[in-house]
């Protein structure tokens, strides 16, 4: 791809937004057709099953790692230049934020990415929950909740002014990430066969992971030809949801990758659902479910911003380049989600399906 030609034709900021749109559309189509959802995978695990949702999540997680590590070995990106690696990370934020996000996605019945995909299919519960998520994320980033986030983030931060590269910290070879990804992908395929997942589901689940690699490669390529500094990033929904909300509220907001990503996911998911005739309006199932979803969405908005990423941003995008705090955040998302499902839905008798 001739990145310079695109930049010269439409400009750097529109190019970044275009790349976000492309990444988002790939993600939206693949996520809608595969039913990718971290919340569903954690609920299956909490209930003693390694079912189809767990298979789909593990396949996405592993293939993202394979695609991204292969791209790095081919010289198409450098993990050390990625924004989440180049800035200090917060261990305390990953722990507390991960727990809150995990709790929130179980209460809201979907992580932030899943809510966006569901909203595109006509799910009004997901749409309202997604708006609450975006508003709270913006409040946590620049609003009334930002002092709380700063205080919790500063309790325990990474040393050296950068995040921790786990491959380097563990003294693993450059091929270590690719090998681990292949091993996990093989395990995911075994689980998928056992759960009788079709080829389409397998292909689309790996497509979600591929979208993450596309984002990394496109933003890295743009950074090599742009005159202004360009953030090297990929799919995530906490910061981008807040930034997209402000873009539509304040039209003078500068175009960037984030601004294209969220509409791209929505558009891709809508196209996929429309072709499959799966677009239909759905609402809340009562006041109790609405209250539960609002609390969950708010917890995800604050927790995701505190953790440095959501179930996708930290849990797939960050882990694919072995960012230390991303792996810790993902771990505590699982802890928070499993505990919440056990205490609220199983012991509490809410009977929310996986």
N, C-alpha and C positions, 0 to 999 in steps of 0.2 A: 504493500500500500504506500502510495506517495503522500506522506503526511504533509510535506511542505507545500505541495500543489493545492491540497485542500485548504490549508491555512491561508495561503495567498489568495484564494478565491473567496472565502467567506469570513476569514478572520479567526483569531485564536479562541476567543470566548465562544462564538457560535460553534466552532469545531468541537470544543470540549462538551458543549451541550448536546451536539449531534452524536458524539461518541457515547454519552450517557444514555441517549435515546436508543441507540442500537443495542447497547448492553442490556438496558431495561426490557426491550422488546423480546430479546432472546430469553431472558430470565422469565418474563411474564408468560410467554407461550409454554416454556418447558415446565414451569412451576404449576401452571393451571392443568396441564395434561397429565402430570405425574402425581398431583396431589401432595407435593412436597410440603412437609410441616414438622418442625422440630417438636412442637407441643404434642402432636399426635404420637410421635416416636417415644417421647418421655412417658406419656400416659400408658402406652403399651408396656414399656419396661417396668413402670411402677406396678402394673397389674400382672407381672410375671410372664410376659409374652415377648418374643422376638418376632413380631408379625410383619405384615406388609409395609406398614408405615416406618418401622424401624429399618427394614431393608432399603426403602427409598431414601431415607435420610442418610444412611451409611454410604449408599452408592453416590449420592450427591457430595457428601463430605470427602470421600476418597477420590472421586474423579476430579474434583476441584484441585485437590493436592497434586494429582498426577499431571493434569493439564498445566497448572501454574509452575510446578517444578520443572517440567519438560520445556516450557517456554523460557524459563530462566537459563537452563542449560544450553538452549539454542541462542541465547543472547538477545531475546526479545523483551526482557525486562530485568531489573535488578531489585531484589527485595530490600537491600540496604537503603535504596533511594525512596522507598515507599513512605508516605507521610506517617503512617502508624508505627513504622519502625524507626524513623528518623527523629521522632520527638519522645520526650520522657513518657513512660507509662506509669500507671498507678495500680499497684497491687491491691491496695485497700479498695479502690474504686471497682476493680475487677471482682473482688469478693462480694462486696455489699451490693454493687450494681447487678452482678450476675444473679445473686439470690433474688433480688427484687424483680428482675426481668423474668426469671423462671417462674416465680409466683404469679406474676401478672399475665403471662401468656396462657397459663392454665385457667385462670379466672376469666380471661377474655376469650378463651377458646380459640386461640391462634396467636402466633407471634406477629410482629409488625408486618413482615413481608407477606405472610399468609393472609392477613386482614386486607392488605392492598389488593391481592389477587382475588379474594372473595368479593370485595367491593365492586370490582370490575364485572362480576357476574350478576350483579343486582342484589347482593346481600346488604341490606340497609344496616343490620347490626354491625357488620364489619366496617361499613362506611363511617358510621357515627363513632365507633370505637377508634378507628384510624384517625379521625379528626381530633379526638381527645388526646390520643397518643402524640400527634404532631404539635398540638398546643402546649402540652406539658413538656415535651422535648425542647421547644423554643423557650419556654420559661426557665428550663434548667440550663440552657445554653447561654442566654443573654438576659433573662428576666428575673423574677423574684426568687426563684429557686437556685440561681447561680451561686450565691454565697454558700449555700448548703453543699452544693456539689463541690465547690472549691475546697471547703473544709474537710469533707470526707476524702476527696482525692489526695490531699496533701498529707494524710496520715502515714502513708507508706508508698513511696515512689521508687522507680528504678534508678539506679546509679549511672553516672557518666553522661547524663543529658540525653540518653537514647533509651529506647525500649530494648528488651532482651531478645536476641536471636537465639532460639533454642538449639538450632543445629550447631551454631558456633559454641554456645555455652556447654553443650554436651560433647563437644569435640567429635562430631559426626562428619563423615565425608560429604562432599557436595552432592553425591548421589543418594544420601541417606533419606532425604525427603521423598524422592521419587520412589525408592524402594518401599518405604512405609506406605505410601499411597497405593502402590500396586498390591501390597499384601492386604490392605484394608478393602480394596476394590474386589479382590478375589473372595474375601469373606462376605462382602455384600452380595456378590453374585450367587454364592452358595445359599445364603439366606433367601434371596429372591427366588431361586429355583424351588427351594423348600416351601415357600409361600405361594408358589404358582403365579408369580407376576408375569405378565405378558411382555413381549419384546418392546411394545410401544412404551410401557411404563418404564422399563429399563433405559431405553434410549432417552426419554424425556427427563428422567431423574439425573442421568449423566449430563444432559443439556443444561441443567441448572448449574452444575459445577463448571461446565464449559463457559457459561456466561460470566462467571467470576474471572476466569482466565482472560476472556475477551476484554473485560474492563481494565485489568492490569496492563495488558499488552497495548491497548489503544492509548491509555493515558501516559504510559512510558514513552511510546513513540512520539506522541505530541510534545512531551517535555523536551525531547531531543532537538526539535526544530523551532520551538516557540521562543520569542524574545523575552516575554514575561515569564516569571516562575509559574510552573504548572504542577499542581498536586498530582502525584502518582497514587491512584486510588482505584477502587472497584466497588462492587455492589455492597451497599449497606443502607439502612433505612432510618436510622435515628436522626443523624444530622441532616441528610437529604430531605426527610419529611419536614423538618423545621424550616430548612432553607426554601423548599418549594412553597410552603405555606406563605412565607414572607414575600416570595417572588410575586405571588398573585395578589397579595395585599399591598405591596409597595412595588409598582411597576418599574421603578428605576433600579431595582436589584440587578446586579451584574450576572450575566449568563455564566454558567459553569457546568461541570459534569453532573452535579447533583440535580440541577434543574431539568436536565433531560432524562435522568434515571427514573424518577418516580412516575412521570407521565408515560414513559416508555413501558414500564412494568404494567401499568393500568391498561394501556392500549394493547399490548401483546396478549395479556390475559383476556381482555374483552374479545379480541379477534378469535383466539383459540376457543373460548366458550361459545361464541356466536356460531362458528363453523360446526361445533359439536351440538348445537341447539341446547346449550345448558344455561343460557341467560334467563333468569327468572327472579322476580322480586321476593325477598324474604325479610321478615322483620324480627323484632324481639319476641320472646315467648313469655312475656309477662314482666311486671315491674321488678321482681327479684332478679331475673336474668339481666335486665338492663342495668341495675345497680351493680351487679357483679362484674359485668363487662366494663363499665365505666371505671371501677376501681382497678381492674386489671390493666386497662389501657393506660391509666395514669401511672401505675407502678412500672409499666414497661417504658413509658416515656422518660421518667426520671432514671430508672435503673439502666436503660440502654445508654443514655448520655453519660452517666457516671462510669459505666463499665468500659466506655470507649467503643461501643458497638453493640448491635442487636444480635439476634440468633443467626443472621446472615453476616453482618459486618464483622463481628468478632468470631462467631461460631463456624463460619466457612471461609470468608475472605481473609480474615486475620490469621486463622490457623493454617491456611494454605501456604503462607510464607513464614510460618513458625514464629509469630510474634508471641513473646512470653505471656503478656497479660491477656491476650486473646484466648490462649489455651486455658488460663486460669478462669477467665470469665465464662467460657463455655462449660467448664467443669461445674461451676456454681450455678449456672442456669439449669443444668441437669439436677443438681441437688435441690434447688428451690422448686422446680417443677414436680419432681417425684414426691417431695414432702407435701406440697400443696395438694396434689391429687390424692395422696393417701389420707391426709387429715381432713380435707374439705369434701372431696367427692366420694371417697370410699367410706371413711369413718363418719363423715357428716351426712351421708345418704343423699347427696345431690344427684347421683346417678347420671352424670354427664358422660355421654359416650366418648370413646377414644377417637 
